[in-house]
Amino acid sequence: MSDPQWERTLKVATAEQTHALAAALGEVLEAGDLLVLTGELGAGKTTFTQGLGEGLGVRAGIISPTFVLVRIHPNLADGPRPGGPDLVHVDAYRLESAAEIDDIDLENTMDTSVTVVEWGRDRVEHLSESRLEIDLYRAVGMPSPEDDVLDFDIDDADEPRTLVVRGYGPRWAEAPRLLETMSPEEGN
């Protein structure tokens, strides 16, 4: 795997800030862009994707595609980006290889859509020479030094998160300007 062109670490305090950061990013995404989201259960991957959808101007109602694997959210003709790309939202958690990714035929939508793949690391890199990788970390959910117990309380959407964003390939030779203007301590 190649090294990223750049890396930015951002802190967000609430789910609303995660959503807003992603909405701002969605405004600069183009058809053909691939995003790979990584994070434990409750880390905010779906909240992030909902924000992307808002920024892209796609139909509302984004939920995790866990059981259907792929959901396509069409661009709205009367939305903020008429004629913009659709959003293809993939959950690769149950897929074990790049071959299984190929079986869901993302190549047919890659050129006309923004594709977001949750749990896609080491499964989707072959789909595009350029991608954004976004790791979402919760403040809890990491083992505590005292007891090595994970906290999987996914109902606390407003706990702080850390987002690590990496750009790969020629499309992402430079970080989006919006990431450059954000303080590493705050996501908004």
TORKOL-4160 file (C-alpha; in steps of 0.2 Angstrom, whole numbers, padded with zeros to 4 digits, m for minus):
188
<pt num="1" X="0000" Y="0000" Z="0000"/>
<pt num="2" X="0007" Y="0017" Z="m0005"/>
<pt num="3" X="0010" Y="0031" Z="0008"/>
<pt num="4" X="m0003" Y="0045" Z="0009"/>
<pt num="5" X="0000" Y="0062" Z="0000"/>
<pt num="6" X="m0005" Y="0070" Z="0017"/>
<pt num="7" X="m0013" Y="0067" Z="0033"/>
<pt num="8" X="m0024" Y="0079" Z="0044"/>
<pt num="9" X="m0031" Y="0075" Z="0062"/>
<pt num="10" X="m0046" Y="0084" Z="0067"/>
<pt num="11" X="m0056" Y="0084" Z="0084"/>
<pt num="12" X="m0075" Y="0086" Z="0084"/>
<pt num="13" X="m0085" Y="0087" Z="0100"/>
<pt num="14" X="m0102" Y="0082" Z="0094"/>
<pt num="15" X="m0111" Y="0072" Z="0081"/>
<pt num="16" X="m0117" Y="0089" Z="0074"/>
<pt num="17" X="m0099" Y="0094" Z="0071"/>
<pt num="18" X="m0095" Y="0077" Z="0063"/>
<pt num="19" X="m0110" Y="0080" Z="0051"/>
<pt num="20" X="m0106" Y="0098" Z="0048"/>
<pt num="21" X="m0087" Y="0093" Z="0043"/>
<pt num="22" X="m0093" Y="0080" Z="0032"/>
<pt num="23" X="m0106" Y="0092" Z="0024"/>
<pt num="24" X="m0092" Y="0104" Z="0020"/>
<pt num="25" X="m0082" Y="0090" Z="0013"/>
<pt num="26" X="m0097" Y="0084" Z="0002"/>
<pt num="27" X="m0098" Y="0101" Z="m0006"/>
<pt num="28" X="m0080" Y="0099" Z="m0014"/>
<pt num="29" X="m0082" Y="0080" Z="m0019"/>
<pt num="30" X="m0084" Y="0076" Z="m0037"/>
<pt num="31" X="m0090" Y="0061" Z="m0047"/>
<pt num="32" X="m0077" Y="0047" Z="m0046"/>
<pt num="33" X="m0071" Y="0051" Z="m0028"/>
<pt num="34" X="m0069" Y="0036" Z="m0017"/>
<pt num="35" X="m0069" Y="0038" Z="0002"/>
<pt num="36" X="m0065" Y="0024" Z="0014"/>
<pt num="37" X="m0072" Y="0025" Z="0032"/>
<pt num="38" X="m0065" Y="0016" Z="0046"/>
<pt num="39" X="m0070" Y="0016" Z="0064"/>
<pt num="40" X="m0078" Y="0004" Z="0077"/>
<pt num="41" X="m0097" Y="0003" Z="0080"/>
<pt num="42" X="m0104" Y="0020" Z="0085"/>
<pt num="43" X="m0088" Y="0029" Z="0079"/>
<pt num="44" X="m0099" Y="0040" Z="0068"/>
<pt num="45" X="m0097" Y="0033" Z="0050"/>
<pt num="46" X="m0115" Y="0034" Z="0046"/>
<pt num="47" X="m0117" Y="0052" Z="0054"/>
<pt num="48" X="m0102" Y="0057" Z="0043"/>
<pt num="49" X="m0110" Y="0049" Z="0028"/>
<pt num="50" X="m0126" Y="0058" Z="0031"/>
<pt num="51" X="m0116" Y="0075" Z="0031"/>
<pt num="52" X="m0108" Y="0070" Z="0015"/>
<pt num="53" X="m0125" Y="0067" Z="0008"/>
<pt num="54" X="m0131" Y="0084" Z="0013"/>
<pt num="55" X="m0116" Y="0092" Z="0005"/>
<pt num="56" X="m0118" Y="0083" Z="m0011"/>
<pt num="57" X="m0136" Y="0087" Z="m0012"/>
<pt num="58" X="m0143" Y="0069" Z="m0012"/>
<pt num="59" X="m0160" Y="0062" Z="m0006"/>
<pt num="60" X="m0161" Y="0062" Z="0013"/>
<pt num="61" X="m0163" Y="0046" Z="0023"/>
<pt num="62" X="m0146" Y="0039" Z="0023"/>
<pt num="63" X="m0144" Y="0024" Z="0035"/>
<pt num="64" X="m0131" Y="0011" Z="0036"/>
<pt num="65" X="m0132" Y="m0002" Z="0022"/>
<pt num="66" X="m0126" Y="m0016" Z="0034"/>
<pt num="67" X="m0139" Y="m0029" Z="0028"/>
<pt num="68" X="m0141" Y="m0024" Z="0009"/>
<pt num="69" X="m0122" Y="m0020" Z="0007"/>
<pt num="70" X="m0125" Y="m0005" Z="m0005"/>
<pt num="71" X="m0137" Y="0010" Z="m0005"/>
<pt num="72" X="m0138" Y="0022" Z="m0019"/>
<pt num="73" X="m0144" Y="0040" Z="m0014"/>
<pt num="74" X="m0148" Y="0050" Z="m0030"/>
<pt num="75" X="m0144" Y="0068" Z="m0032"/>
<pt num="76" X="m0159" Y="0080" Z="m0031"/>
<pt num="77" X="m0163" Y="0090" Z="m0046"/>
<pt num="78" X="m0170" Y="0104" Z="m0034"/>
<pt num="79" X="m0156" Y="0102" Z="m0021"/>
<pt num="80" X="m0140" Y="0112" Z="m0018"/>
<pt num="81" X="m0130" Y="0104" Z="m0032"/>
<pt num="82" X="m0142" Y="0099" Z="m0046"/>
<pt num="83" X="m0134" Y="0088" Z="m0058"/>
<pt num="84" X="m0121" Y="0083" Z="m0046"/>
<pt num="85" X="m0115" Y="0065" Z="m0042"/>
<pt num="86" X="m0126" Y="0052" Z="m0033"/>
<pt num="87" X="m0119" Y="0045" Z="m0017"/>
<pt num="88" X="m0116" Y="0026" Z="m0017"/>
<pt num="89" X="m0115" Y="0020" Z="0001"/>
<pt num="90" X="m0107" Y="0003" Z="0004"/>
<pt num="91" X="m0105" Y="m0007" Z="0020"/>
<pt num="92" X="m0090" Y="m0020" Z="0017"/>
<pt num="93" X="m0090" Y="m0027" Z="0035"/>
<pt num="94" X="m0096" Y="m0044" Z="0030"/>
<pt num="95" X="m0086" Y="m0044" Z="0014"/>
<pt num="96" X="m0069" Y="m0053" Z="0016"/>
<pt num="97" X="m0060" Y="m0048" Z="0000"/>
<pt num="98" X="m0058" Y="m0037" Z="m0015"/>
<pt num="99" X="m0066" Y="m0051" Z="m0026"/>
<pt num="100" X="m0082" Y="m0049" Z="m0015"/>
<pt num="101" X="m0081" Y="m0030" Z="m0018"/>
<pt num="102" X="m0080" Y="m0033" Z="m0037"/>
<pt num="103" X="m0095" Y="m0045" Z="m0036"/>
<pt num="104" X="m0106" Y="m0030" Z="m0030"/>
<pt num="105" X="m0101" Y="m0021" Z="m0047"/>
<pt num="106" X="m0096" Y="m0004" Z="m0040"/>
<pt num="107" X="m0086" Y="m0001" Z="m0056"/>
<pt num="108" X="m0103" Y="0003" Z="m0065"/>
<pt num="109" X="m0106" Y="0018" Z="m0053"/>
<pt num="110" X="m0089" Y="0024" Z="m0049"/>
<pt num="111" X="m0087" Y="0037" Z="m0063"/>
<pt num="112" X="m0104" Y="0045" Z="m0060"/>
<pt num="113" X="m0105" Y="0045" Z="m0041"/>
<pt num="114" X="m0096" Y="0048" Z="m0025"/>
<pt num="115" X="m0093" Y="0031" Z="m0017"/>
<pt num="116" X="m0092" Y="0029" Z="0002"/>
<pt num="117" X="m0086" Y="0012" Z="0009"/>
<pt num="118" X="m0088" Y="0009" Z="0027"/>
<pt num="119" X="m0075" Y="m0005" Z="0033"/>
<pt num="120" X="m0067" Y="m0004" Z="0016"/>
<pt num="121" X="m0049" Y="m0004" Z="0021"/>
<pt num="122" X="m0039" Y="m0017" Z="0012"/>
<pt num="123" X="m0054" Y="m0021" Z="0001"/>
<pt num="124" X="m0057" Y="m0007" Z="m0011"/>
<pt num="125" X="m0040" Y="0002" Z="m0015"/>
<pt num="126" X="m0040" Y="m0007" Z="m0032"/>
<pt num="127" X="m0056" Y="0003" Z="m0037"/>
<pt num="128" X="m0047" Y="0020" Z="m0039"/>
<pt num="129" X="m0030" Y="0027" Z="m0040"/>
<pt num="130" X="m0036" Y="0041" Z="m0028"/>
<pt num="131" X="m0045" Y="0040" Z="m0012"/>
<pt num="132" X="m0048" Y="0048" Z="0004"/>
<pt num="133" X="m0047" Y="0037" Z="0020"/>
<pt num="134" X="m0055" Y="0043" Z="0035"/>
<pt num="135" X="m0053" Y="0035" Z="0052"/>
<pt num="136" X="m0065" Y="0040" Z="0066"/>
<pt num="137" X="m0061" Y="0037" Z="0084"/>
<pt num="138" X="m0072" Y="0039" Z="0099"/>
<pt num="139" X="m0066" Y="0046" Z="0115"/>
<pt num="140" X="m0072" Y="0030" Z="0123"/>
<pt num="141" X="m0072" Y="0013" Z="0116"/>
<pt num="142" X="m0053" Y="0012" Z="0118"/>
<pt num="143" X="m0047" Y="0000" Z="0131"/>
<pt num="144" X="m0044" Y="0009" Z="0147"/>
<pt num="145" X="m0027" Y="0006" Z="0155"/>
<pt num="146" X="m0035" Y="0000" Z="0171"/>
<pt num="147" X="m0046" Y="m0014" Z="0164"/>
<pt num="148" X="m0044" Y="m0017" Z="0146"/>
<pt num="149" X="m0063" Y="m0016" Z="0143"/>
<pt num="150" X="m0070" Y="m0009" Z="0128"/>
<pt num="151" X="m0085" Y="0003" Z="0130"/>
<pt num="152" X="m0097" Y="0000" Z="0115"/>
<pt num="153" X="m0111" Y="0011" Z="0121"/>
<pt num="154" X="m0116" Y="0017" Z="0104"/>
<pt num="155" X="m0130" Y="0028" Z="0110"/>
<pt num="156" X="m0118" Y="0042" Z="0115"/>
<pt num="157" X="m0118" Y="0051" Z="0099"/>
<pt num="158" X="m0111" Y="0068" Z="0106"/>
<pt num="159" X="m0095" Y="0062" Z="0114"/>
<pt num="160" X="m0079" Y="0069" Z="0106"/>
<pt num="161" X="m0072" Y="0061" Z="0091"/>
<pt num="162" X="m0055" Y="0062" Z="0082"/>
<pt num="163" X="m0055" Y="0061" Z="0063"/>
<pt num="164" X="m0039" Y="0056" Z="0054"/>
<pt num="165" X="m0040" Y="0061" Z="0035"/>
<pt num="166" X="m0028" Y="0054" Z="0023"/>
<pt num="167" X="m0027" Y="0058" Z="0004"/>
<pt num="168" X="m0020" Y="0046" Z="m0009"/>
<pt num="169" X="m0017" Y="0047" Z="m0027"/>
<pt num="170" X="m0016" Y="0062" Z="m0039"/>
<pt num="171" X="m0034" Y="0068" Z="m0036"/>
<pt num="172" X="m0029" Y="0071" Z="m0018"/>
<pt num="173" X="m0011" Y="0078" Z="m0021"/>
<pt num="174" X="m0016" Y="0092" Z="m0009"/>
<pt num="175" X="m0028" Y="0092" Z="0006"/>
<pt num="176" X="m0045" Y="0101" Z="0002"/>
<pt num="177" X="m0044" Y="0119" Z="0008"/>
<pt num="178" X="m0057" Y="0116" Z="0021"/>
<pt num="179" X="m0046" Y="0104" Z="0030"/>
<pt num="180" X="m0032" Y="0117" Z="0029"/>
<pt num="181" X="m0042" Y="0130" Z="0038"/>
<pt num="182" X="m0048" Y="0120" Z="0052"/>
<pt num="183" X="m0039" Y="0119" Z="0068"/>
<pt num="184" X="m0033" Y="0102" Z="0073"/>
<pt num="185" X="m0041" Y="0104" Z="0090"/>
<pt num="186" X="m0058" Y="0108" Z="0083"/>
<pt num="187" X="m0069" Y="0102" Z="0068"/>
<pt num="188" X="m0078" Y="0118" Z="0065"/>
